[in-house]
């Protein structure tokens, strides 16, 4: 399993074990309730998913680079859902 697959798997485990739905997980980590996840909010999600602090910053940037389709530097619900859908495949 690649590092990306391992990280995505840990996120999936966190969501399925701690929340009733991906929407609930998104709302939980959207601390300022602006409908988007910032770098800090994504880092908090990764920390909760037990992603090592050494790579958490890199992973946060990679997730934003990979899923931020509108280029605003944030991950909105549709972008988050796309990431979750990829995890499920």
C-alpha positions in Angstrom: 0.0 0.0 0.0 1.4 3.4 -1.0 1.8 6.2 1.5 -1.2 8.0 -0.2 -3.3 4.9 0.1 -2.3 4.5 3.8 -3.2 8.1 4.6 -6.5 8.0 2.7 -7.3 4.7 4.5 -6.7 6.3 7.9 -9.0 9.2 7.0 -11.7 6.7 5.9 -11.3 4.8 9.2 -11.6 8.0 11.2 -14.7 9.1 9.3 -16.5 5.7 9.5 -15.6 5.1 13.2 -16.2 8.6 14.5 -19.0 10.0 12.4 -22.3 8.9 11.0 -21.5 10.4 7.6 -18.9 12.3 5.6 -21.1 15.4 5.9 -20.9 15.2 9.7 -17.1 14.8 9.6 -16.8 17.8 7.3 -19.1 19.9 9.6 -17.1 18.8 12.6 -13.7 19.9 11.2 -15.1 23.1 9.6 -14.4 25.0 12.8 -15.4 28.5 11.5 -18.4 27.1 9.7 -17.6 28.9 6.4 -18.3 25.7 4.4 -14.6 25.2 3.6 -11.7 23.4 5.2 -8.6 25.6 5.7 -5.1 24.2 6.0 -5.4 24.3 9.8 -8.7 22.5 9.7 -7.3 19.8 7.4 -4.3 19.5 9.7 -6.6 18.9 12.6 -8.5 16.2 10.6 -5.1 14.5 9.8 -4.0 14.7 13.4 -7.3 13.1 14.6 -6.7 10.4 11.9 -3.3 9.8 13.5 -1.2 11.0 10.6 2.3 11.7 11.9 3.2 15.3 12.7 6.3 14.9 10.5 4.3 14.5 7.4 1.1 16.2 8.3 2.1 19.5 6.8 3.1 17.9 3.5 0.0 15.9 3.4 -2.2 19.0 4.1 -0.6 20.8 1.2 -0.9 17.7 -1.1 -4.6 17.3 -0.2 -5.3 21.0 -1.0 -3.2 20.8 -4.3 -5.0 17.6 -5.3 -8.6 18.4 -4.4 -8.9 22.2 -4.5 -10.5 22.5 -7.9 -11.5 26.2 -7.7 -8.0 27.3 -6.6 -9.0 29.2 -3.5 -6.6 27.3 -1.2 -9.4 25.7 0.7 -11.4 22.5 0.4 -15.2 22.9 0.1 -17.8 20.2 0.6 -17.8 19.1 -3.1 -14.0 18.9 -3.1 -14.0 17.0 0.2 -16.7 14.6 -1.2 -14.6 14.0 -4.3 -11.7 13.0 -2.0 -14.0 10.7 0.1 -15.4 9.1 -3.1 -11.8 8.4 -4.2 -11.1 6.7 -0.9 -14.1 4.4 -1.3 -13.0 3.2 -4.8 
